[in-house]
Amino acid sequence: MSKENPSWGYDRIVGAIANIGHRVSDETVGNILRKHGIAPAPKRSRTMSWRDFLASHMNVMAGADFFTVEVLTWRGLVTYYVLFFLHLESRRVQIAGMTRHPDQEWMQQMARNATLDGWGALANCRYVLHDRDSKFCAAFGPGPLWVLKEYSTHYHTERNHQGKGNLLLFPRIANHRSTRSGHAVLCKHRLGGLLKFYERAA
């Protein structure tokens, strides 16, 4: 938990451990981290560089960009825009589509196609990097309202609050049923891994 969440202090880790059915003190967490050479939260959060972040997430990252092709038509040369994705770890390139007019509606449809479960070019990716090209309009991404909804759900049902006894504010029923030992502990993600929480498998 400490390595996956560099900004989490001892109390935050204690709360997350309690969510999966174990009671430990913050002193115990500190002793365990020191024993394994893991720095406290302020130092730990400064240790990951952008290069380290990219290296540790290569398998779930893709780049998106355009190139243009000139197509000879009966009216002369016409410029088409080709959208493609590059999976960073494998360097595999997938052509998403091409159009003369990459407007908001077309980009939104390309985003839907790319994220289709099972066969979309981005189905197994958490992060997509692209430049500030205006063709990457708001419709291409999830949008700020989706981000707020994800954060709100995490804040209310999955995040321990130290000012409230280090407990979840409104725990889901699943959290109460998943504290039995013997079941694997799963790390769940929201917002591409920016928000993490832990629970036992059902």
Disulfide bonds with the S-S distance in Angstrom:
none
